[in-house]
Amino acid sequence: VCLTCCSRESMVRINQICHKSGVKFFTGDVFGYHGYMFADLGDHEFVEEKPKVAKVSAGVEDGPEAKRARLEPAETTMVKK
């Protein structure tokens, strides 16, 4: 459900109905240069793409550079949240 141009009371009432029914709810409005947006998505799962961290071989390199985690830009992993 998407709402715009509604009173706060109407938005709260409709959001409560949607939340109880498991329906996703979005509302927002714009006032000149300012605006707002609210989303009640309830309990949901999503997947986020993260770059893989390369493992450093022990004893191959020494010093502060060897201790930093290295990011492999070509490889990513999908993390479910």
SEVEX-848467 format. One line per 2 residues: number of its first residue (from 1); for each residue x, y, z negated of N, C-alpha, C. Coordinates in Angstrom, 3 decimals. Layout:
BEGIN
NUM) X:Y:Z:X:Y:Z:X:Y:Z; ...
//
This chain:
BEGIN
1) 0.858:-1.164:0.000:0.000:0.000:0.000:0.904:1.227:0.000; 0.607:2.204:0.863:1.352:3.463:0.945:0.387:4.620:0.681
3) 0.743:5.492:-0.251:-0.094:6.649:-0.577:0.673:7.946:-0.392; -0.017:8.971:0.075:0.502:10.335:0.093:-0.657:11.268:-0.244
5) -0.332:12.483:-0.675:-1.324:13.532:-0.937:-2.396:13.096:-1.937; -2.019:12.358:-2.971:-2.981:11.906:-3.980:-2.641:12.517:-5.331
7) -3.625:12.570:-6.201:-3.381:13.047:-7.561:-2.575:12.000:-8.321; -1.911:12.438:-9.375:-1.113:11.532:-10.182:-1.991:10.430:-10.768
9) -3.164:10.779:-11.222:-4.078:9.795:-11.811:-4.444:8.704:-10.800; -4.709:9.103:-9.560:-5.047:8.129:-8.515:-3.863:7.214:-8.224
11) -2.655:7.803:-8.157:-1.468:7.001:-7.876:-1.235:5.969:-8.973; -1.351:6.385:-10.232:-1.121:5.470:-11.356:-2.159:4.349:-11.342
13) -3.424:4.687:-11.120:-4.496:3.699:-11.119:-4.299:2.684:-9.986; -4.005:3.171:-8.784:-3.819:2.276:-7.637:-2.552:1.438:-7.802
15) -1.493:2.024:-8.365:-0.273:1.260:-8.610:-0.530:0.133:-9.600; -1.297:0.384:-10.644:-1.606:-0.661:-11.619:-2.382:-1.810:-10.970
17) -3.320:-1.484:-10.103:-4.086:-2.520:-9.393:-3.157:-3.333:-8.494; -2.294:-2.645:-7.750:-1.353:-3.334:-6.856:-0.401:-4.215:-7.650
19) 0.120:-3.682:-8.756:1.089:-4.426:-9.569:0.463:-5.715:-10.100; -0.758:-5.640:-10.589:-1.454:-6.826:-11.110:-1.717:-7.846:-10.013
21) -1.920:-7.375:-8.786:-2.230:-8.267:-7.664:-0.999:-8.736:-6.902; 0.191:-8.257:-7.291:1.417:-8.649:-6.601:1.591:-7.984:-5.256
23) 0.976:-6.805:-5.076:1.067:-6.063:-3.810:2.111:-4.960:-3.971; 2.990:-4.827:-2.981:4.012:-3.780:-3.021:3.351:-2.411:-2.855
25) 3.890:-1.408:-3.567:3.266:-0.083:-3.620:4.321:0.988:-3.352; 4.004:1.904:-2.440:4.872:3.031:-2.118:4.042:4.307:-2.182
27) 4.615:5.359:-2.730:3.957:6.662:-2.709:5.011:7.742:-2.578; 4.613:8.864:-2.036:5.535:9.975:-1.888:4.823:11.186:-1.342
29) 5.498:12.313:-1.401:4.946:13.553:-0.873:6.081:14.549:-0.710; 5.834:15.584:0.048:6.821:16.631:0.300:6.177:17.972:0.004
31) 6.941:18.830:-0.673:6.492:20.181:-1.004:7.577:21.144:-0.534; 7.497:21.603:0.693:8.534:22.489:1.227:9.843:21.742:1.368
33) 10.865:22.210:0.636:12.185:21.575:0.680:12.309:20.417:-0.305; 11.335:20.227:-1.157:11.421:19.207:-2.192:10.380:18.115:-1.949
35) 10.687:16.933:-2.426:9.761:15.823:-2.281:10.117:14.707:-3.236; 9.335:13.662:-3.203:9.602:12.499:-4.041:9.127:11.249:-3.316
37) 9.631:10.120:-3.797:9.224:8.818:-3.279:9.308:7.840:-4.429; 8.321:6.978:-4.568:8.297:5.958:-5.610:7.900:4.637:-4.969
39) 8.574:3.576:-5.367:8.256:2.237:-4.859:8.182:1.265:-6.029; 7.090:0.520:-6.116:6.937:-0.554:-7.096:6.877:-1.841:-6.289
41) 8.003:-2.549:-6.259:8.088:-3.763:-5.459:7.881:-5.014:-6.296; 7.623:-4.840:-7.598:7.421:-5.999:-8.460:8.681:-6.835:-8.532
43) 8.525:-8.090:-8.862:9.664:-9.011:-8.856:9.917:-9.445:-7.428; 11.145:-9.262:-6.970:11.488:-9.642:-5.608:12.947:-10.030:-5.538
45) 13.300:-10.737:-4.506:14.683:-11.141:-4.267:15.173:-10.465:-2.999; 16.466:-10.191:-2.968:17.068:-9.627:-1.769:18.486:-10.142:-1.642
47) 19.049:-9.982:-0.474:20.408:-10.444:-0.195:21.269:-9.232:0.102; 22.461:-9.223:-0.508:23.397:-8.120:-0.317:24.674:-8.677:0.294
49) 25.202:-7.987:1.284:26.430:-8.427:1.938:27.620:-7.791:1.223; 28.570:-8.627:0.785:29.751:-8.151:0.069:31.007:-8.631:0.797
51) 32.049:-7.784:0.851:33.306:-8.249:1.457:33.979:-9.283:0.558; 34.599:-10.304:1.178:35.312:-11.321:0.405:36.635:-10.746:-0.077
53) 37.032:-11.136:-1.282:38.315:-10.710:-1.843:39.327:-11.807:-1.560; 40.449:-11.415:-0.942:41.496:-12.382:-0.609:42.256:-12.750:-1.873
55) 42.593:-14.024:-2.009:43.367:-14.480:-3.163:44.851:-14.273:-2.874; 45.571:-13.799:-3.888:47.001:-13.564:-3.751:47.736:-14.808:-4.222
57) 48.665:-15.304:-3.413:49.451:-16.479:-3.792:50.448:-16.096:-4.866; 50.549:-16.897:-5.901:51.466:-16.620:-7.004:52.902:-16.798:-6.543
59) 53.754:-15.853:-6.901:55.172:-15.952:-6.595:55.554:-15.485:-5.215; 54.626:-15.228:-4.339:54.959:-14.810:-2.982:55.376:-13.348:-2.976
61) 54.616:-12.525:-3.665:54.930:-11.099:-3.740:55.095:-10.726:-5.190; 55.788:-9.637:-5.434:55.988:-9.177:-6.796:55.733:-7.683:-6.841
63) 55.379:-7.167:-7.993:55.170:-5.738:-8.142:53.693:-5.388:-8.228; 53.411:-4.083:-8.372:52.025:-3.642:-8.574:51.115:-3.898:-7.374
65) 51.661:-3.849:-6.152:50.848:-4.088:-4.958:50.316:-5.521:-4.930; 51.082:-6.480:-5.432:50.678:-7.885:-5.409:49.532:-8.156:-6.381
67) 49.401:-7.323:-7.413:48.381:-7.547:-8.420:47.015:-7.000:-8.014; 46.946:-6.142:-7.016:45.676:-5.580:-6.557:44.915:-6.590:-5.711
69) 43.602:-6.602:-5.869:42.774:-7.477:-5.032:42.768:-6.913:-3.620; 42.819:-7.785:-2.659:42.804:-7.356:-1.264:41.457:-7.693:-0.662
71) 40.885:-6.760:0.084:39.618:-6.988:0.758:39.882:-7.406:2.191; 39.219:-8.449:2.604:39.303:-8.899:3.987:38.119:-8.284:4.726
73) 38.330:-7.236:5.537:37.200:-6.558:6.171:36.413:-7.426:7.152; 37.048:-8.449:7.712:36.365:-9.274:8.708:35.473:-10.330:8.060
75) 35.729:-10.659:6.796:34.969:-11.719:6.144:34.054:-11.137:5.077; 32.810:-11.580:5.083:31.847:-11.146:4.073:31.112:-12.365:3.546
77) 30.466:-12.171:2.412:29.655:-13.219:1.823:28.292:-12.615:1.475; 27.251:-13.417:1.528:25.904:-12.950:1.204:25.608:-13.321:-0.246
79) 25.197:-12.338:-1.036:24.913:-12.546:-2.448:23.414:-12.342:-2.666; 22.763:-13.357:-3.207:21.321:-13.282:-3.488:21.120:-12.667:-4.864
81) 20.263:-11.670:-4.953:19.987:-11.009:-6.228:18.508:-10.990:-6.488
//
